[in-house]
Amino acid sequence: MRTYEAMCVFRADQETFNAGVETVRAELQKLGATIDKEEDMGVRTLSFPIKKELQAHYYYYVCKMDPEKAHQTEQALRLKNELLRFLMVRQDD
């Protein structure tokens, strides 16, 4: 298993943010990931509008999963409406 970092950018309103965090957490666990760390980075002003939003709520995950599951996770997260953007990268060992 490898360690991955995922940065998720959600819509700024609290209800959508809470639903989005739970959705991403459930998706990671469904695909067999072990979540090691989660960090709420708060609401920030975007430097350019994303889907007509000027502010977004940032959330950071560190998880361990099989490399073939990482690609499936990215495909599943692409379809989530709560997410404005996300980035998943492998941590150096």
PDB file with one MODEL, atoms N, CA, C and O in Angstrom:
MODEL        1
ATOM      1  N   MET A   1       0.846  -1.183   0.000  1.00  0.00           N
ATOM      2  CA  MET A   1       0.000   0.000   0.000  1.00  0.00           C
ATOM      3  C   MET A   1       0.885   1.237   0.000  1.00  0.00           C
ATOM      4  O   MET A   1       1.939   1.274   0.635  1.00  0.00           O
ATOM      5  N   ARG A   2       0.432   2.235  -0.722  1.00  0.00           N
ATOM      6  CA  ARG A   2       1.165   3.499  -0.808  1.00  0.00           C
ATOM      7  C   ARG A   2       0.385   4.601  -0.108  1.00  0.00           C
ATOM      8  O   ARG A   2      -0.825   4.502   0.097  1.00  0.00           O
ATOM      9  N   THR A   3       1.104   5.644   0.249  1.00  0.00           N
ATOM     10  CA  THR A   3       0.489   6.779   0.922  1.00  0.00           C
ATOM     11  C   THR A   3       0.178   7.870  -0.103  1.00  0.00           C
ATOM     12  O   THR A   3       1.029   8.228  -0.917  1.00  0.00           O
ATOM     13  N   TYR A   4      -1.039   8.390  -0.055  1.00  0.00           N
ATOM     14  CA  TYR A   4      -1.485   9.433  -0.968  1.00  0.00           C
ATOM     15  C   TYR A   4      -1.998  10.621  -0.170  1.00  0.00           C
ATOM     16  O   TYR A   4      -2.526  10.466   0.932  1.00  0.00           O
ATOM     17  N   GLU A   5      -1.836  11.807  -0.740  1.00  0.00           N
ATOM     18  CA  GLU A   5      -2.415  13.032  -0.196  1.00  0.00           C
ATOM     19  C   GLU A   5      -3.521  13.475  -1.139  1.00  0.00           C
ATOM     20  O   GLU A   5      -3.362  13.432  -2.359  1.00  0.00           O
ATOM     21  N   ALA A   6      -4.625  13.895  -0.578  1.00  0.00           N
ATOM     22  CA  ALA A   6      -5.732  14.398  -1.391  1.00  0.00           C
ATOM     23  C   ALA A   6      -6.171  15.750  -0.842  1.00  0.00           C
ATOM     24  O   ALA A   6      -6.511  15.873   0.334  1.00  0.00           O
ATOM     25  N   MET A   7      -6.159  16.749  -1.698  1.00  0.00           N
ATOM     26  CA  MET A   7      -6.650  18.077  -1.335  1.00  0.00           C
ATOM     27  C   MET A   7      -7.975  18.269  -2.060  1.00  0.00           C
ATOM     28  O   MET A   7      -8.043  18.194  -3.287  1.00  0.00           O
ATOM     29  N   CYS A   8      -9.016  18.515  -1.290  1.00  0.00           N
ATOM     30  CA  CYS A   8     -10.355  18.687  -1.854  1.00  0.00           C
ATOM     31  C   CYS A   8     -10.826  20.117  -1.626  1.00  0.00           C
ATOM     32  O   CYS A   8     -10.667  20.669  -0.537  1.00  0.00           O
ATOM     33  N   VAL A   9     -11.403  20.704  -2.654  1.00  0.00           N
ATOM     34  CA  VAL A   9     -11.930  22.065  -2.583  1.00  0.00           C
ATOM     35  C   VAL A   9     -13.441  21.964  -2.766  1.00  0.00           C
ATOM     36  O   VAL A   9     -13.936  21.628  -3.842  1.00  0.00           O
ATOM     37  N   PHE A  10     -14.160  22.267  -1.679  1.00  0.00           N
ATOM     38  CA  PHE A  10     -15.616  22.164  -1.664  1.00  0.00           C
ATOM     39  C   PHE A  10     -16.257  23.539  -1.779  1.00  0.00           C
ATOM     40  O   PHE A  10     -15.598  24.561  -1.586  1.00  0.00           O
ATOM     41  N   ARG A  11     -17.537  23.557  -2.092  1.00  0.00           N
ATOM     42  CA  ARG A  11     -18.304  24.806  -2.043  1.00  0.00           C
ATOM     43  C   ARG A  11     -18.279  25.330  -0.611  1.00  0.00           C
ATOM     44  O   ARG A  11     -18.187  24.543   0.331  1.00  0.00           O
ATOM     45  N   ALA A  12     -18.359  26.640  -0.437  1.00  0.00           N
ATOM     46  CA  ALA A  12     -18.107  27.257   0.857  1.00  0.00           C
ATOM     47  C   ALA A  12     -19.244  27.091   1.867  1.00  0.00           C
ATOM     48  O   ALA A  12     -18.987  27.157   3.069  1.00  0.00           O
ATOM     49  N   ASP A  13     -20.480  26.878   1.435  1.00  0.00           N
ATOM     50  CA  ASP A  13     -21.563  26.804   2.427  1.00  0.00           C
ATOM     51  C   ASP A  13     -21.418  25.530   3.269  1.00  0.00           C
ATOM     52  O   ASP A  13     -21.027  24.477   2.767  1.00  0.00           O
ATOM     53  N   GLN A  14     -21.741  25.655   4.548  1.00  0.00           N
ATOM     54  CA  GLN A  14     -21.463  24.620   5.537  1.00  0.00           C
ATOM     55  C   GLN A  14     -22.193  23.304   5.255  1.00  0.00           C
ATOM     56  O   GLN A  14     -21.616  22.232   5.438  1.00  0.00           O
ATOM     57  N   GLU A  15     -23.419  23.369   4.824  1.00  0.00           N
ATOM     58  CA  GLU A  15     -24.198  22.158   4.569  1.00  0.00           C
ATOM     59  C   GLU A  15     -23.589  21.324   3.434  1.00  0.00           C
ATOM     60  O   GLU A  15     -23.446  20.107   3.551  1.00  0.00           O
ATOM     61  N   THR A  16     -23.238  21.996   2.345  1.00  0.00           N
ATOM     62  CA  THR A  16     -22.621  21.310   1.211  1.00  0.00           C
ATOM     63  C   THR A  16     -21.246  20.773   1.591  1.00  0.00           C
ATOM     64  O   THR A  16     -20.860  19.680   1.177  1.00  0.00           O
ATOM     65  N   PHE A  17     -20.510  21.551   2.383  1.00  0.00           N
ATOM     66  CA  PHE A  17     -19.186  21.128   2.836  1.00  0.00           C
ATOM     67  C   PHE A  17     -19.274  19.852   3.676  1.00  0.00           C
ATOM     68  O   PHE A  17     -18.529  18.902   3.438  1.00  0.00           O
ATOM     69  N   ASN A  18     -20.178  19.828   4.654  1.00  0.00           N
ATOM     70  CA  ASN A  18     -20.317  18.653   5.516  1.00  0.00           C
ATOM     71  C   ASN A  18     -20.708  17.417   4.714  1.00  0.00           C
ATOM     72  O   ASN A  18     -20.172  16.332   4.938  1.00  0.00           O
ATOM     73  N   ALA A  19     -21.635  17.581   3.785  1.00  0.00           N
ATOM     74  CA  ALA A  19     -22.047  16.460   2.936  1.00  0.00           C
ATOM     75  C   ALA A  19     -20.887  15.992   2.060  1.00  0.00           C
ATOM     76  O   ALA A  19     -20.702  14.792   1.861  1.00  0.00           O
ATOM     77  N   GLY A  20     -20.119  16.924   1.545  1.00  0.00           N
ATOM     78  CA  GLY A  20     -18.986  16.588   0.689  1.00  0.00           C
ATOM     79  C   GLY A  20     -17.898  15.840   1.417  1.00  0.00           C
ATOM     80  O   GLY A  20     -17.346  14.878   0.883  1.00  0.00           O
ATOM     81  N   VAL A  21     -17.574  16.262   2.637  1.00  0.00           N
ATOM     82  CA  VAL A  21     -16.542  15.590   3.428  1.00  0.00           C
ATOM     83  C   VAL A  21     -16.958  14.147   3.699  1.00  0.00           C
ATOM     84  O   VAL A  21     -16.148  13.229   3.564  1.00  0.00           O
ATOM     85  N   GLU A  22     -18.207  13.947   4.078  1.00  0.00           N
ATOM     86  CA  GLU A  22     -18.701  12.589   4.339  1.00  0.00           C
ATOM     87  C   GLU A  22     -18.701  11.747   3.066  1.00  0.00           C
ATOM     88  O   GLU A  22     -18.382  10.559   3.110  1.00  0.00           O
ATOM     89  N   THR A  23     -19.053  12.346   1.945  1.00  0.00           N
ATOM     90  CA  THR A  23     -19.076  11.627   0.671  1.00  0.00           C
ATOM     91  C   THR A  23     -17.673  11.171   0.275  1.00  0.00           C
ATOM     92  O   THR A  23     -17.481  10.022  -0.124  1.00  0.00           O
ATOM     93  N   VAL A  24     -16.700  12.062   0.384  1.00  0.00           N
ATOM     94  CA  VAL A  24     -15.320  11.715   0.024  1.00  0.00           C
ATOM     95  C   VAL A  24     -14.780  10.661   0.982  1.00  0.00           C
ATOM     96  O   VAL A  24     -14.132   9.709   0.548  1.00  0.00           O
ATOM     97  N   ARG A  25     -15.037  10.817   2.283  1.00  0.00           N
ATOM     98  CA  ARG A  25     -14.581   9.839   3.268  1.00  0.00           C
ATOM     99  C   ARG A  25     -15.178   8.457   2.963  1.00  0.00           C
ATOM    100  O   ARG A  25     -14.470   7.451   3.007  1.00  0.00           O
ATOM    101  N   ALA A  26     -16.469   8.413   2.656  1.00  0.00           N
ATOM    102  CA  ALA A  26     -17.133   7.145   2.339  1.00  0.00           C
ATOM    103  C   ALA A  26     -16.564   6.531   1.058  1.00  0.00           C
ATOM    104  O   ALA A  26     -16.390   5.316   0.974  1.00  0.00           O
ATOM    105  N   GLU A  27     -16.279   7.360   0.078  1.00  0.00           N
ATOM    106  CA  GLU A  27     -15.725   6.870  -1.188  1.00  0.00           C
ATOM    107  C   GLU A  27     -14.336   6.271  -0.970  1.00  0.00           C
ATOM    108  O   GLU A  27     -14.019   5.219  -1.524  1.00  0.00           O
ATOM    109  N   LEU A  28     -13.512   6.937  -0.167  1.00  0.00           N
ATOM    110  CA  LEU A  28     -12.177   6.418   0.123  1.00  0.00           C
ATOM    111  C   LEU A  28     -12.265   5.080   0.852  1.00  0.00           C
ATOM    112  O   LEU A  28     -11.543   4.140   0.519  1.00  0.00           O
ATOM    113  N   GLN A  29     -13.142   4.995   1.841  1.00  0.00           N
ATOM    114  CA  GLN A  29     -13.271   3.763   2.607  1.00  0.00           C
ATOM    115  C   GLN A  29     -13.876   2.646   1.768  1.00  0.00           C
ATOM    116  O   GLN A  29     -13.519   1.481   1.942  1.00  0.00           O
ATOM    117  N   LYS A  30     -14.784   2.983   0.864  1.00  0.00           N
ATOM    118  CA  LYS A  30     -15.399   1.983  -0.002  1.00  0.00           C
ATOM    119  C   LYS A  30     -14.357   1.319  -0.902  1.00  0.00           C
ATOM    120  O   LYS A  30     -14.461   0.133  -1.212  1.00  0.00           O
ATOM    121  N   LEU A  31     -13.365   2.084  -1.314  1.00  0.00           N
ATOM    122  CA  LEU A  31     -12.320   1.559  -2.193  1.00  0.00           C
ATOM    123  C   LEU A  31     -11.127   0.986  -1.418  1.00  0.00           C
ATOM    124  O   LEU A  31     -10.085   0.693  -2.004  1.00  0.00           O
ATOM    125  N   GLY A  32     -11.284   0.830  -0.112  1.00  0.00           N
ATOM    126  CA  GLY A  32     -10.259   0.156   0.680  1.00  0.00           C
ATOM    127  C   GLY A  32      -9.144   1.035   1.200  1.00  0.00           C
ATOM    128  O   GLY A  32      -8.103   0.516   1.603  1.00  0.00           O
ATOM    129  N   ALA A  33      -9.318   2.334   1.207  1.00  0.00           N
ATOM    130  CA  ALA A  33      -8.281   3.234   1.714  1.00  0.00           C
ATOM    131  C   ALA A  33      -8.362   3.331   3.233  1.00  0.00           C
ATOM    132  O   ALA A  33      -9.443   3.269   3.818  1.00  0.00           O
ATOM    133  N   THR A  34      -7.209   3.482   3.854  1.00  0.00           N
ATOM    134  CA  THR A  34      -7.127   3.733   5.283  1.00  0.00           C
ATOM    135  C   THR A  34      -6.769   5.202   5.462  1.00  0.00           C
ATOM    136  O   THR A  34      -5.697   5.632   5.035  1.00  0.00           O
ATOM    137  N   ILE A  35      -7.641   5.971   6.082  1.00  0.00           N
ATOM    138  CA  ILE A  35      -7.405   7.410   6.267  1.00  0.00           C
ATOM    139  C   ILE A  35      -6.545   7.601   7.504  1.00  0.00           C
ATOM    140  O   ILE A  35      -6.947   7.240   8.610  1.00  0.00           O
ATOM    141  N   ASP A  36      -5.353   8.175   7.314  1.00  0.00           N
ATOM    142  CA  ASP A  36      -4.418   8.403   8.410  1.00  0.00           C
ATOM    143  C   ASP A  36      -4.591   9.779   9.043  1.00  0.00           C
ATOM    144  O   ASP A  36      -4.409   9.940  10.250  1.00  0.00           O
ATOM    145  N   LYS A  37      -4.940  10.762   8.231  1.00  0.00           N
ATOM    146  CA  LYS A  37      -5.018  12.140   8.732  1.00  0.00           C
ATOM    147  C   LYS A  37      -6.057  12.902   7.936  1.00  0.00           C
ATOM    148  O   LYS A  37      -6.194  12.709   6.728  1.00  0.00           O
ATOM    149  N   GLU A  38      -6.788  13.768   8.619  1.00  0.00           N
ATOM    150  CA  GLU A  38      -7.721  14.693   7.985  1.00  0.00           C
ATOM    151  C   GLU A  38      -7.498  16.065   8.604  1.00  0.00           C
ATOM    152  O   GLU A  38      -7.276  16.189   9.808  1.00  0.00           O
ATOM    153  N   GLU A  39      -7.560  17.087   7.768  1.00  0.00           N
ATOM    154  CA  GLU A  39      -7.354  18.442   8.277  1.00  0.00           C
ATOM    155  C   GLU A  39      -8.281  19.405   7.563  1.00  0.00           C
ATOM    156  O   GLU A  39      -8.295  19.483   6.335  1.00  0.00           O
ATOM    157  N   ASP A  40      -9.056  20.138   8.351  1.00  0.00           N
ATOM    158  CA  ASP A  40      -9.932  21.168   7.812  1.00  0.00           C
ATOM    159  C   ASP A  40      -9.108  22.446   7.690  1.00  0.00           C
ATOM    160  O   ASP A  40      -8.639  22.982   8.694  1.00  0.00           O
ATOM    161  N   MET A  41      -8.933  22.931   6.473  1.00  0.00           N
ATOM    162  CA  MET A  41      -8.086  24.103   6.243  1.00  0.00           C
ATOM    163  C   MET A  41      -8.888  25.397   6.146  1.00  0.00           C
ATOM    164  O   MET A  41      -8.310  26.470   5.974  1.00  0.00           O
ATOM    165  N   GLY A  42     -10.201  25.307   6.254  1.00  0.00           N
ATOM    166  CA  GLY A  42     -11.038  26.488   6.328  1.00  0.00           C
ATOM    167  C   GLY A  42     -11.468  27.051   4.980  1.00  0.00           C
ATOM    168  O   GLY A  42     -11.136  26.527   3.917  1.00  0.00           O
ATOM    169  N   VAL A  43     -12.226  28.149   5.074  1.00  0.00           N
ATOM    170  CA  VAL A  43     -12.741  28.832   3.889  1.00  0.00           C
ATOM    171  C   VAL A  43     -11.698  29.832   3.413  1.00  0.00           C
ATOM    172  O   VAL A  43     -11.124  30.576   4.208  1.00  0.00           O
ATOM    173  N   ARG A  44     -11.462  29.839   2.115  1.00  0.00           N
ATOM    174  CA  ARG A  44     -10.483  30.759   1.520  1.00  0.00           C
ATOM    175  C   ARG A  44     -11.071  31.401   0.273  1.00  0.00           C
ATOM    176  O   ARG A  44     -11.943  30.833  -0.385  1.00  0.00           O
ATOM    177  N   THR A  45     -10.586  32.575  -0.032  1.00  0.00           N
ATOM    178  CA  THR A  45     -11.000  33.265  -1.246  1.00  0.00           C
ATOM    179  C   THR A  45     -10.191  32.708  -2.410  1.00  0.00           C
ATOM    180  O   THR A  45      -8.969  32.581  -2.335  1.00  0.00           O
ATOM    181  N   LEU A  46     -10.891  32.381  -3.477  1.00  0.00           N
ATOM    182  CA  LEU A  46     -10.230  31.831  -4.665  1.00  0.00           C
ATOM    183  C   LEU A  46      -9.622  32.962  -5.499  1.00  0.00           C
ATOM    184  O   LEU A  46     -10.144  34.077  -5.503  1.00  0.00           O
ATOM    185  N   SER A  47      -8.553  32.689  -6.182  1.00  0.00           N
ATOM    186  CA  SER A  47      -7.922  33.718  -7.010  1.00  0.00           C
ATOM    187  C   SER A  47      -8.670  33.912  -8.330  1.00  0.00           C
ATOM    188  O   SER A  47      -8.494  34.930  -8.999  1.00  0.00           O
ATOM    189  N   PHE A  48      -9.491  32.955  -8.699  1.00  0.00           N
ATOM    190  CA  PHE A  48     -10.355  33.086  -9.874  1.00  0.00           C
ATOM    191  C   PHE A  48     -11.613  32.257  -9.615  1.00  0.00           C
ATOM    192  O   PHE A  48     -11.555  31.275  -8.874  1.00  0.00           O
ATOM    193  N   PRO A  49     -12.730  32.625 -10.200  1.00  0.00           N
ATOM    194  CA  PRO A  49     -13.971  31.880  -9.948  1.00  0.00           C
ATOM    195  C   PRO A  49     -13.900  30.448 -10.498  1.00  0.00           C
ATOM    196  O   PRO A  49     -13.395  30.211 -11.595  1.00  0.00           O
ATOM    197  N   ILE A  50     -14.411  29.517  -9.717  1.00  0.00           N
ATOM    198  CA  ILE A  50     -14.540  28.126 -10.144  1.00  0.00           C
ATOM    199  C   ILE A  50     -16.016  27.781 -10.034  1.00  0.00           C
ATOM    200  O   ILE A  50     -16.590  27.814  -8.945  1.00  0.00           O
ATOM    201  N   LYS A  51     -16.623  27.453 -11.156  1.00  0.00           N
ATOM    202  CA  LYS A  51     -18.057  27.152 -11.216  1.00  0.00           C
ATOM    203  C   LYS A  51     -18.875  28.262 -10.555  1.00  0.00           C
ATOM    204  O   LYS A  51     -19.823  27.995  -9.817  1.00  0.00           O
ATOM    205  N   LYS A  52     -18.494  29.504 -10.832  1.00  0.00           N
ATOM    206  CA  LYS A  52     -19.144  30.725 -10.358  1.00  0.00           C
ATOM    207  C   LYS A  52     -19.032  30.939  -8.848  1.00  0.00           C
ATOM    208  O   LYS A  52     -19.771  31.747  -8.285  1.00  0.00           O
ATOM    209  N   GLU A  53     -18.122  30.228  -8.191  1.00  0.00           N
ATOM    210  CA  GLU A  53     -17.880  30.387  -6.752  1.00  0.00           C
ATOM    211  C   GLU A  53     -16.633  31.232  -6.548  1.00  0.00           C
ATOM    212  O   GLU A  53     -15.625  31.032  -7.226  1.00  0.00           O
ATOM    213  N   LEU A  54     -16.699  32.182  -5.608  1.00  0.00           N
ATOM    214  CA  LEU A  54     -15.557  33.036  -5.304  1.00  0.00           C
ATOM    215  C   LEU A  54     -14.828  32.607  -4.036  1.00  0.00           C
ATOM    216  O   LEU A  54     -13.681  32.995  -3.816  1.00  0.00           O
ATOM    217  N   GLN A  55     -15.495  31.802  -3.195  1.00  0.00           N
ATOM    218  CA  GLN A  55     -14.870  31.262  -1.995  1.00  0.00           C
ATOM    219  C   GLN A  55     -15.077  29.757  -1.962  1.00  0.00           C
ATOM    220  O   GLN A  55     -16.039  29.236  -2.525  1.00  0.00           O
ATOM    221  N   ALA A  56     -14.153  29.063  -1.292  1.00  0.00           N
ATOM    222  CA  ALA A  56     -14.238  27.606  -1.212  1.00  0.00           C
ATOM    223  C   ALA A  56     -13.687  27.142   0.127  1.00  0.00           C
ATOM    224  O   ALA A  56     -12.906  27.839   0.776  1.00  0.00           O
ATOM    225  N   HIS A  57     -14.111  25.957   0.520  1.00  0.00           N
ATOM    226  CA  HIS A  57     -13.673  25.338   1.772  1.00  0.00           C
ATOM    227  C   HIS A  57     -12.689  24.228   1.421  1.00  0.00           C
ATOM    228  O   HIS A  57     -13.022  23.318   0.661  1.00  0.00           O
ATOM    229  N   TYR A  58     -11.478  24.300   1.973  1.00  0.00           N
ATOM    230  CA  TYR A  58     -10.410  23.350   1.671  1.00  0.00           C
ATOM    231  C   TYR A  58     -10.353  22.265   2.745  1.00  0.00           C
ATOM    232  O   TYR A  58     -10.510  22.543   3.934  1.00  0.00           O
ATOM    233  N   TYR A  59     -10.124  21.023   2.307  1.00  0.00           N
ATOM    234  CA  TYR A  59     -10.012  19.892   3.234  1.00  0.00           C
ATOM    235  C   TYR A  59      -8.920  18.960   2.722  1.00  0.00           C
ATOM    236  O   TYR A  59      -8.832  18.691   1.523  1.00  0.00           O
ATOM    237  N   TYR A  60      -8.088  18.470   3.639  1.00  0.00           N
ATOM    238  CA  TYR A  60      -6.890  17.698   3.301  1.00  0.00           C
ATOM    239  C   TYR A  60      -6.978  16.298   3.910  1.00  0.00           C
ATOM    240  O   TYR A  60      -7.299  16.148   5.089  1.00  0.00           O
ATOM    241  N   TYR A  61      -6.692  15.279   3.102  1.00  0.00           N
ATOM    242  CA  TYR A  61      -6.679  13.885   3.551  1.00  0.00           C
ATOM    243  C   TYR A  61      -5.299  13.287   3.291  1.00  0.00           C
ATOM    244  O   TYR A  61      -4.646  13.616   2.301  1.00  0.00           O
ATOM    245  N   VAL A  62      -4.864  12.407   4.187  1.00  0.00           N
ATOM    246  CA  VAL A  62      -3.710  11.551   3.956  1.00  0.00           C
ATOM    247  C   VAL A  62      -4.225  10.126   4.146  1.00  0.00           C
ATOM    248  O   VAL A  62      -4.772   9.791   5.196  1.00  0.00           O
ATOM    249  N   CYS A  63      -4.046   9.297   3.129  1.00  0.00           N
ATOM    250  CA  CYS A  63      -4.583   7.940   3.208  1.00  0.00           C
ATOM    251  C   CYS A  63      -3.641   6.943   2.552  1.00  0.00           C
ATOM    252  O   CYS A  63      -2.777   7.312   1.757  1.00  0.00           O
ATOM    253  N   LYS A  64      -3.823   5.682   2.896  1.00  0.00           N
ATOM    254  CA  LYS A  64      -3.046   4.595   2.308  1.00  0.00           C
ATOM    255  C   LYS A  64      -3.993   3.725   1.501  1.00  0.00           C
ATOM    256  O   LYS A  64      -5.076   3.364   1.962  1.00  0.00           O
ATOM    257  N   MET A  65      -3.567   3.396   0.288  1.00  0.00           N
ATOM    258  CA  MET A  65      -4.381   2.550  -0.579  1.00  0.00           C
ATOM    259  C   MET A  65      -3.497   1.891  -1.625  1.00  0.00           C
ATOM    260  O   MET A  65      -2.346   2.280  -1.828  1.00  0.00           O
ATOM    261  N   ASP A  66      -4.053   0.897  -2.276  1.00  0.00           N
ATOM    262  CA  ASP A  66      -3.356   0.235  -3.370  1.00  0.00           C
ATOM    263  C   ASP A  66      -3.298   1.177  -4.568  1.00  0.00           C
ATOM    264  O   ASP A  66      -4.233   1.947  -4.786  1.00  0.00           O
ATOM    265  N   PRO A  67      -2.219   1.131  -5.348  1.00  0.00           N
ATOM    266  CA  PRO A  67      -2.080   2.038  -6.492  1.00  0.00           C
ATOM    267  C   PRO A  67      -3.210   1.925  -7.515  1.00  0.00           C
ATOM    268  O   PRO A  67      -3.617   2.935  -8.088  1.00  0.00           O
ATOM    269  N   GLU A  68      -3.720   0.726  -7.754  1.00  0.00           N
ATOM    270  CA  GLU A  68      -4.802   0.595  -8.741  1.00  0.00           C
ATOM    271  C   GLU A  68      -6.108   1.210  -8.241  1.00  0.00           C
ATOM    272  O   GLU A  68      -6.956   1.599  -9.045  1.00  0.00           O
ATOM    273  N   LYS A  69      -6.275   1.300  -6.924  1.00  0.00           N
ATOM    274  CA  LYS A  69      -7.480   1.921  -6.356  1.00  0.00           C
ATOM    275  C   LYS A  69      -7.412   3.449  -6.430  1.00  0.00           C
ATOM    276  O   LYS A  69      -8.449   4.111  -6.436  1.00  0.00           O
ATOM    277  N   ALA A  70      -6.210   4.009  -6.487  1.00  0.00           N
ATOM    278  CA  ALA A  70      -6.065   5.470  -6.545  1.00  0.00           C
ATOM    279  C   ALA A  70      -6.706   6.022  -7.815  1.00  0.00           C
ATOM    280  O   ALA A  70      -7.360   7.064  -7.779  1.00  0.00           O
ATOM    281  N   HIS A  71      -6.525   5.338  -8.917  1.00  0.00           N
ATOM    282  CA  HIS A  71      -7.126   5.784 -10.174  1.00  0.00           C
ATOM    283  C   HIS A  71      -8.652   5.700 -10.102  1.00  0.00           C
ATOM    284  O   HIS A  71      -9.343   6.595 -10.590  1.00  0.00           O
ATOM    285  N   GLN A  72      -9.175   4.649  -9.508  1.00  0.00           N
ATOM    286  CA  GLN A  72     -10.627   4.503  -9.346  1.00  0.00           C
ATOM    287  C   GLN A  72     -11.183   5.605  -8.446  1.00  0.00           C
ATOM    288  O   GLN A  72     -12.284   6.106  -8.674  1.00  0.00           O
ATOM    289  N   THR A  73     -10.418   5.974  -7.431  1.00  0.00           N
ATOM    290  CA  THR A  73     -10.841   7.043  -6.526  1.00  0.00           C
ATOM    291  C   THR A  73     -10.947   8.365  -7.274  1.00  0.00           C
ATOM    292  O   THR A  73     -11.919   9.101  -7.106  1.00  0.00           O
ATOM    293  N   GLU A  74      -9.951   8.666  -8.099  1.00  0.00           N
ATOM    294  CA  GLU A  74      -9.985   9.903  -8.874  1.00  0.00           C
ATOM    295  C   GLU A  74     -11.187   9.939  -9.803  1.00  0.00           C
ATOM    296  O   GLU A  74     -11.836  10.976  -9.936  1.00  0.00           O
ATOM    297  N   GLN A  75     -11.489   8.826 -10.444  1.00  0.00           N
ATOM    298  CA  GLN A  75     -12.650   8.778 -11.338  1.00  0.00           C
ATOM    299  C   GLN A  75     -13.942   8.981 -10.565  1.00  0.00           C
ATOM    300  O   GLN A  75     -14.839   9.673 -11.046  1.00  0.00           O
ATOM    301  N   ALA A  76     -14.059   8.397  -9.382  1.00  0.00           N
ATOM    302  CA  ALA A  76     -15.272   8.536  -8.579  1.00  0.00           C
ATOM    303  C   ALA A  76     -15.438   9.969  -8.063  1.00  0.00           C
ATOM    304  O   ALA A  76     -16.552  10.491  -8.040  1.00  0.00           O
ATOM    305  N   LEU A  77     -14.340  10.605  -7.651  1.00  0.00           N
ATOM    306  CA  LEU A  77     -14.422  11.962  -7.116  1.00  0.00           C
ATOM    307  C   LEU A  77     -14.753  12.988  -8.196  1.00  0.00           C
ATOM    308  O   LEU A  77     -15.342  14.029  -7.906  1.00  0.00           O
ATOM    309  N   ARG A  78     -14.379  12.698  -9.425  1.00  0.00           N
ATOM    310  CA  ARG A  78     -14.675  13.614 -10.530  1.00  0.00           C
ATOM    311  C   ARG A  78     -16.175  13.834 -10.701  1.00  0.00           C
ATOM    312  O   ARG A  78     -16.596  14.871 -11.213  1.00  0.00           O
ATOM    313  N   LEU A  79     -16.972  12.876 -10.280  1.00  0.00           N
ATOM    314  CA  LEU A  79     -18.422  12.931 -10.480  1.00  0.00           C
ATOM    315  C   LEU A  79     -19.175  13.593  -9.328  1.00  0.00           C
ATOM    316  O   LEU A  79     -20.391  13.761  -9.418  1.00  0.00           O
ATOM    317  N   LYS A  80     -18.498  13.970  -8.264  1.00  0.00           N
ATOM    318  CA  LYS A  80     -19.152  14.539  -7.086  1.00  0.00           C
ATOM    319  C   LYS A  80     -19.435  16.029  -7.292  1.00  0.00           C
ATOM    320  O   LYS A  80     -18.530  16.802  -7.607  1.00  0.00           O
ATOM    321  N   ASN A  81     -20.692  16.421  -7.111  1.00  0.00           N
ATOM    322  CA  ASN A  81     -21.100  17.818  -7.312  1.00  0.00           C
ATOM    323  C   ASN A  81     -20.600  18.751  -6.218  1.00  0.00           C
ATOM    324  O   ASN A  81     -20.430  19.946  -6.464  1.00  0.00           O
ATOM    325  N   GLU A  82     -20.362  18.234  -5.019  1.00  0.00           N
ATOM    326  CA  GLU A  82     -19.915  19.080  -3.912  1.00  0.00           C
ATOM    327  C   GLU A  82     -18.490  19.582  -4.115  1.00  0.00           C
ATOM    328  O   GLU A  82     -18.115  20.630  -3.588  1.00  0.00           O
ATOM    329  N   LEU A  83     -17.703  18.836  -4.876  1.00  0.00           N
ATOM    330  CA  LEU A  83     -16.302  19.183  -5.097  1.00  0.00           C
ATOM    331  C   LEU A  83     -16.154  20.175  -6.248  1.00  0.00           C
ATOM    332  O   LEU A  83     -16.676  19.964  -7.342  1.00  0.00           O
ATOM    333  N   LEU A  84     -15.441  21.244  -5.981  1.00  0.00           N
ATOM    334  CA  LEU A  84     -15.089  22.169  -7.052  1.00  0.00           C
ATOM    335  C   LEU A  84     -13.826  21.682  -7.756  1.00  0.00           C
ATOM    336  O   LEU A  84     -13.749  21.687  -8.985  1.00  0.00           O
ATOM    337  N   ARG A  85     -12.835  21.263  -6.966  1.00  0.00           N
ATOM    338  CA  ARG A  85     -11.579  20.741  -7.481  1.00  0.00           C
ATOM    339  C   ARG A  85     -11.023  19.735  -6.476  1.00  0.00           C
ATOM    340  O   ARG A  85     -11.379  19.762  -5.299  1.00  0.00           O
ATOM    341  N   PHE A  86     -10.157  18.859  -6.944  1.00  0.00           N
ATOM    342  CA  PHE A  86      -9.427  17.967  -6.055  1.00  0.00           C
ATOM    343  C   PHE A  86      -8.107  17.598  -6.722  1.00  0.00           C
ATOM    344  O   PHE A  86      -7.966  17.655  -7.943  1.00  0.00           O
ATOM    345  N   LEU A  87      -7.160  17.225  -5.893  1.00  0.00           N
ATOM    346  CA  LEU A  87      -5.861  16.783  -6.379  1.00  0.00           C
ATOM    347  C   LEU A  87      -5.393  15.650  -5.483  1.00  0.00           C
ATOM    348  O   LEU A  87      -5.363  15.784  -4.260  1.00  0.00           O
ATOM    349  N   MET A  88      -5.031  14.539  -6.097  1.00  0.00           N
ATOM    350  CA  MET A  88      -4.519  13.397  -5.341  1.00  0.00           C
ATOM    351  C   MET A  88      -3.120  13.080  -5.867  1.00  0.00           C
ATOM    352  O   MET A  88      -2.928  12.858  -7.062  1.00  0.00           O
ATOM    353  N   VAL A  89      -2.151  13.064  -4.956  1.00  0.00           N
ATOM    354  CA  VAL A  89      -0.775  12.764  -5.336  1.00  0.00           C
ATOM    355  C   VAL A  89      -0.187  11.741  -4.366  1.00  0.00           C
ATOM    356  O   VAL A  89      -0.603  11.643  -3.211  1.00  0.00           O
ATOM    357  N   ARG A  90       0.788  10.986  -4.862  1.00  0.00           N
ATOM    358  CA  ARG A  90       1.475  10.006  -4.020  1.00  0.00           C
ATOM    359  C   ARG A  90       2.559  10.699  -3.220  1.00  0.00           C
ATOM    360  O   ARG A  90       3.313  11.508  -3.760  1.00  0.00           O
ATOM    361  N   GLN A  91       2.640  10.389  -1.939  1.00  0.00           N
ATOM    362  CA  GLN A  91       3.699  10.918  -1.089  1.00  0.00           C
ATOM    363  C   GLN A  91       4.991  10.167  -1.371  1.00  0.00           C
ATOM    364  O   GLN A  91       4.972   8.981  -1.700  1.00  0.00           O
ATOM    365  N   ASP A  92       6.103  10.862  -1.242  1.00  0.00           N
ATOM    366  CA  ASP A  92       7.399  10.199  -1.354  1.00  0.00           C
ATOM    367  C   ASP A  92       7.616   9.325  -0.129  1.00  0.00           C
ATOM    368  O   ASP A  92       7.210   9.668   0.982  1.00  0.00           O
ATOM    369  N   ASP A  93       8.257   8.202  -0.353  1.00  0.00           N
ATOM    370  CA  ASP A  93       8.510   7.278   0.772  1.00  0.00           C
ATOM    371  C   ASP A  93       9.717   7.654   1.556  1.00  0.00           C
ATOM    372  O   ASP A  93      10.058   6.977   2.526  1.00  0.00           O
TER     373      ASP A  93
ENDMDL
END
